[in-house]
Amino acid sequence: MSQQDQKFKNLVAHCKEYGFIYQSSEVYDGLAAVYDYGPNGVLLKNNIKSYWWKSMVQMQENIVGIDSAIFMHPKTWKASGHVDAFNDPLIDNKDSKKRYRADQLVEGYCEKIQKKIDKEVTKAQKRFGDDFDKDQYLSTNPRVVKYQEDIDGIMKRMADAMTADNMVALKELIEELGIADPENGSKNWTDVRQFNLMFNTQLGNISGEEGKLYLRPETAQGIFVNFLNVQKTTRQKLPFGIAQIGKAFRNEIVARQFIFRMREFEQMEMQFFIKPGTQKDWYDYWKKTRLEWHKGLHDAEKLRYHDHDNLAHYADAAVDIEFQFPFGFRELEGIHSRTDFDLSAHQEVSGRKIQYFDPKSNESYVPYVVETSIGLDRMFLATMATALQTEMVPGQDDPNNTREVLKLHPALAPIKCAILPLKKNDERIVALAKSVFNKLRGSIQCMYDDTGSIGKLYRRQDAIGTPYCLTIDFDSLEDNCVTVRDRDSLVQERVSIDELKAKILPSVDMGNLLEGK
């Protein structure tokens, strides 16, 4: 097992052990690609949502929010193109009976070539040391250049096949590359065919096509059909945006890599409505703005742009912000220039005018849209992957003295402070500890814990990312102070109980993240 695979395995195990994520319906052996968020997970998830919402809505002058229904009129999905075009290429292996997405098999082949490039770069870095110029090496080393040309050529052929809906060409590419089933090495493939990803159900007791409803595969359409309602009630003028956080559902052919790709997931989307002809400027603006937002949580080298080769039917430009997960760079957020496709389509199918009257030009027109869309679950996974670290205990010389610590920004941490009585069987200490807990929990997310020795309690709080531990000891009975331990530095200081809020609240305030602190 590679180091990265082991890191990912440890991350998944950590999420379960410390109450972040559980397999759904585990008592019945689980439901594939469906997960539940545990006590610490739901707190972290809500904090991530709050951070995005405050950044996208509260901190913007011209963006407002809505919460649209999961169920929508079935004509919505006909107009949006999802009924006819929301497909993934499906391929089966005749020997293993396993089902795969054809495009992901090709992407996996290219990832193996990319690993060869990475290996060459690592060797060159060791050989040249501080004199190594990575960009120059990537552009001049013949072997690396050939590897990259192979990747580019393969991805272009796949994009051309996908754009043309040419499933025959996609299978020919798989066969030409000699791609085998990851399970058993078989190359005995079926033809590639399109598979619609939408779940459907029935409306009440109405059966057949008339009563068919879909679980929404994205939250964007709830924004588009409410464009006029929001514009009129909020008196917004272009450009302006509408943001939403909500559940979406996709019947994925192959859901994999923990919560990265699930069948039930949550999106954080914003649709920015603009005057036609200005989409290039606004696309560039949101592309840059969203990357800077992610840099507030992740190191720059773990983020990159990936331009789409195969544009969706509604887009004239699209880029992904990719994050380096333990299993490689993958999409974290998408920025799409959707033109006027969505509003025009709903206008045509509904028969109702969906336009904006521009008082400056004295004309009506269908606005264009630039979209930003994040998978909340992917954001959660990226946040955990960045924060979870195994390190030597600061101030200790023993290399075996390590701890597992979740170095979340204090504003995102599920628990902001833990109240820990030094002795759980001393009534005076317990009474004081509980009074501190009751005093703080109205304004700070706290935890009271007396289920182990103080050393074990510290380690448990480190593992869930708690910034501060407050220890109530015998001295506390005399001086009305507690020992405040900092998660990252392990510095301990005595703080008066009356001053605890003033000590803790400023550092866990979401405003610190919003202001880049």
N, C-alpha and C positions, 0 to 999 in steps of 0.2 A: 504494500500500500504506500502510495506517494505521501510526501509530507503534507501536501495540500488536501489530499483525500482524508488523511488522518485529522487535519485541522477541522474540516467540514464535519466529520463524524463526531468529533468532540463538541462542536457547536450544537449539533442536533441533540446530543445527549445532555448538554448543559441546559438547553431550553426546557427539556422535560423535567430534569432533576430539580430545577429551581422554579418551577411553576410558571414558565413563560408560554410554552406551547405543548399541547397534548394531541396525540392521534385521536381523531373523532371516533366515537363509538368503540373505543378500545376494548371494552368488555366483550364485544362481539367480533373481536379480531380486527377492528378498524374498518373504515371506509376509505378506499384509495383516493389520495389527493384531496382529502378534506381534513381540516385541522381545527382544533379549539384553542382559544387563547386562555391561559390560566390566570391566577390572581395577579401575578407580576406582569404577565404579558399584556393583559387588558389595560393596565395602568400605563405601561410604556407605549402601547398602541394609541391610546387616547392622547398622550402627551405629544406624539408625533403628529397626530391629526391636528391638535391644537396649534402646534408650531407652524404647520403648513397653512392652516386657516388664517392665523394671525398675520403671517407673511403675505398671503395672497389677497386677503380681504381687508383686515383691519388696517394694515400698513399701506393700502392703496386707496387713492381718492376716487377711482372710477371702476372698481370691481365690487360686485355685490354677490350674495350667496342665495342658493335655493336648496331644497331637498325634495326632489321629485319622486314619484311612486315607482316601484319596481315593475309593476304591471302597467302596460301602455296599450293603446288601441293597436291591434295587429297590423293595421295599415301603416303605422309608424315604421315598422321594420321592412315593409315592402318599399316604402319611399326611400329609406336610408340605404337600400341595397343589400341588407343583411339576409333577406329571404333567398335571394338569388346568388349572392356573391360572397357570403361570409363562410368561406370554406378553407380547409387545410388539405394538403395532398396526403392521402392515406396509402400505405403499402403494407402488405403482409408477407411474412416469410412462410413458405409452404411447409418447411420442415419443423421449425420451432413453434409455429402457430402464433408467433408474437406479432403485434401490430405496431407500426412506427409511422412517424411523420417523415415523408420522403425528404423534405427540405432539411430537417434536422440531421438526417443521416449524412447528407452532403456537407452540412456545416460541421459535423463531427469529424469528417474526413479532413476538412480544411484546418480544424483545430489541431489535428495531429501534425500537420505541416508547420503550423505556427509554433508548436512546441519545439520543432527542430530549429526554427529561427531563434527562439528563446535560448535554446541550449548553445547555439553558436555564439550568441551575444554574451552569455555567462562565461564561456571559455575565453572570449576575447577580453572581457573585463578583467579577468584574472591575469591574463598575459600582459596587458598594457597598463593596468593599474590606473593611476590618476590621469594619465595621458589619453585614456580611452575616450573617443568621440563617438557616441552611440549613433547619432543621426548620420554621420559620415560613413560609419561602418555599414549601416543598413542600406545605404544607397550605393555603395561601391564594392562590397564583398560579393564576388560572383555567385557563390553558393547561396547566400542569403537572398540576393536579387532574384535568382532563379526560383527559389521557394516562394517568394512573394508574387512573382509573375504567375506561378501555378495557382496560387490562392485566388488572385484577381481574375484569372481566366475562368476558373471553375465557378466562382460566385457570379460572374457575368452570365455564363451560360445558364446557370440556374435561374437567375433573375429574368432573363429573356424567356425562358420556358414558362415561368410562373406568370409573367405579364401576358403572354400569349395564350395562357390556359392550355399549354401543350404538355399534357401528362405523359405522352409517349416519349417526348424528348427528355423529360425528367427521368424516366426509367432508363432510357439509353445512357444518360450521364452516370447513373448509379452503377449500371453494368460495366460501362467503360472504365470507371474508376476501380472496379473490383471491390465495391463496398460489401462487407459481410455482416451478417446478423451478429450483434455484440454478444448474444447469448451463446451461440453454438458455432459461429463461423460459417454458416450456410449462406450461399449466394443465390438460393432458389427463391426468387421473388415473384409475387403476383404483379399484375399491372397496377399502375398508380391511378387512383380515382379521387375525386373531390368528396369531402366529408363536411357537411354543414354542422357548425359548432353550437347552434342554439338549442337550448332545452325548451320543450313546449309542454303545455298543460291545457286543461279545459276550463272554460268560464262557467261556473255553476253547474247546472244539469244540462247544458247545451252541448251536444256532441257533434263531431265532424268539424269541417273547416270553419263553419260559422262561429263556433264557440272556441276556436283555438286561440290561446294566448301564449306569449313567449316570456320566459325569464330574461330580462334585459341582458344583452351581452356587453353593454357599455353604458355609462351614465350620460354620455354626451347628448343623446337624443332627447332626454328629458329637459335639457337646457334649450335645445333648438325649438322645440314645440312651445316653450314658454317665453320665447324671445319678446314677443309683443307685450305679453302681460308684464314682464319685468321692466321693459323699457318705458311703458306708460305709467306704471305705478311708482317707479323710482325717478321718472323724468330724466333718464340718462341721455346724454348726447354722445354720438360716436366720437372717438373710440371709447368703448367700455367693455367690461368683462363680466361674465357670470360664472361663479365657482360652485362646485358641488363635491361632496364626499358621499359615496354610497356603494352598496353591494352590486356586483355584477356576476354573471354566470356564463361559463363556457364549457361545453362538453368536449374537453381536450382529448385528443387521440391518445397522447402519451403525456401524462402529468408527471413531472419529475423534479428532483432536486429540492425536496422538502417543500417549503412554502413559496418557492420561486414561481412555480407554475401549478395553480390549483383550479379546481372546477367551480368553486365558490370563493370569490375574492372581493377586495374592496379597492375602489379607485378614488383618487383625488384629482379632479379635472377642472380646468378653467378654459372657457371658450371666450376669445377676445374678438369682439365685433368691430370691423374697420371699414373704411371707405375703399371700394374697389380701386386697384392700382397702387395701393400703399402696402400691399401684403409683404413685399420683399423687405421693406424697412422694418416692419413689425415682427416678421419672422426672425430676422437677425437680432432684433432687440430681445425677444423672449428666449432665443437660443442662448445668448450671452447671459441674460439675467438668471435663467434657471441653473446654468452651470455654476455661477457664483454662489447661488443659494446652496447647492450641494457642497461646495467647498467649505461652507461654514460648519459642516459636520464630518467631512472626509478629506483625507490628504489628496492634493491635486493629482498626484501620480496614479491614484486609483480611479480616476475619472477620465473619460475621453468621449469625443464625438464619433458617431458612426452614421454617415449619410446613407439613406436608403437607395439601393439599386432597383428594387421592385416597389414602386410607389403604389399606395392604395388607390382605389378607383376615384376617390374624392380629392386627392392631394395633388398640388403642383410642386411641393417641396416637403421633405420630411427628414428628420435627423433624430437619432437616439442619443441620449446621454447614457453611456455605459459605465458600469461600476465593476471593479475587479473583485468579484465574489471568490470564495475559495476554489470554485470550479471553473474560474476564468471570467473574462469580461462578458457581461450580459446587459441587456437593456434594463435601465432603471426608470428612465422617463423619456417620453416621446414628445417632440415638438413638430406639429404638422400645420402646413398651410392648406386649409381645406377648401379654399376659394368660396364660391357661393353655392356649392353643391347641396348642402343639407337644407338650407332655408328654401332654395329654389325647388328642391324635390318635394318638401312638405307643402309648399305653396301649390305645386302642380297636382299632387295626389289629393290634398284636402279641398282644393277649389277655393281656398281663402287667400286673400292677399297678405303676404308676410313681407313687408317692406318697411324701410325707415325713411321718414321725411326729413331731409336735410335743410334746416332753415337758412343756412349760409348760401347754398347753391339753389335753393327753392326747387328742389327736385326730389323725387322718390326713387329708391333703388333697393335691391337686395344686398345687404352687407356681405362682405367677405369675412372669413373667420381664420384666426390663428389659434391653435389648440395646444395646451400643455397638459400632459396626462401622466400621472405617476401611479404605479401599483403600490398601494399602502403596504401590502404584505411584503413586497420586495424591498420597500424602504425600511421596514422593520428588520428584515434579514440583513440588509446592508449595514444598518446601525449596530446590530448585534455582532456582525462579523468584524466591524471596525473596533468595537469597544472591548470585546472579550480578549484578555491577555493573560498569559502566564509569565510571571516575573519573579525575580529574587525579591525577598522582603527587604524594602529599603532600610539601610543601616545595619544589615546583617552581612557577615563575611562568609557564612556557610553557603556554598552554591546549591546545596540540596534543600535549603530553607526557602521554598517557593510558595507562592499563593496564586490562586485564580481570581482575577479581579475584572469586573465589568466597568471600564472607564467611560461611562456615559457622562455627557454634559449634565451637571446637576439639575438643570431645568427639565431634562428628559427622564431622569432617574425615576423609576416607579415609586420608590420610597425615599423620602428626602432625609429622614433621620430615624434612627432606631433607639428606643429607650431600653437600656439594659441594666437591670438591678444586679449588683455584684453578688448578692446572696438572696436566693429566692425563698429561703426559709426564715428570713429575718423580717418580721412583720413591719418594723419601722422603715426599713429600706424599701420594701415592696409598696408600702403606703405612699411614700414620697415619690417613688418611680411612677406609680399610677397617677398621682396628682400632676406630675410633669407631663405625662402622656395626655391626660385630659385637658391640660392647659394649652398644649400645642396643636392637637389634632383638628381643632376648628379652622386653623389657617395653614397648616402644614400637613402633608401626607406622611403620617408616622406609623411606626410599628412598635409594639411592645413585645419583647421576647425574653423569656427566662428559661429556655429549654436546654441549656447547656452551660459549659464553663465559659468564662468571658473570652478566652482565646478562640473557641469554636464559634461563638456568637459573632465575633469580629469577622472571621473567615466567611461565614454565611452571608453577612451583610456585604462584604467585598464582592462576593459572587453574584449578588443581585444588583450591585451598582449603587448602594446607599452612600451618599456623600459624607454623612456625619453619623457617628455613633455617640450616644450620650450615656455615660456610665454613672450610675448612682451608687455611691459607696458609703462607708461609715463616716468619712469626713463630710459628706453631703449633709448629714444630720446635724452637724455642728456649724458649717459655714454657708449652708444654703446654696452651694455651688455644685456643678457636675463636671466630669471630665469629658470634654468634647474631642473626639478623635477624627482627624481628617482622613478620608479614604485613600487619597493619592500619596500624600506626603507621610502619613502616619503620625504627624505631629499632634501632640495632645496638649490641651490647655484647660485650665479651670475657668469656667464661666458661670456667673451668677444665674440662677434660674430665672430671675426677673429680666435678664438681658438675652435670653436664648432666642426669642423671636427676632430681635434686632441683629443677632449674630447670623442666623440661618436664612431668614427670608430674602435678603438682598442677593445672596449667591445662588439661590434656586429660582429666582424670578425669570420667567420666560423672556422678559425684556432684554436680558443679557444676550440671549441667542439672537434676538431680532436686531440688536445693535452690534452684533459681531464680537461680543466679549467672551 
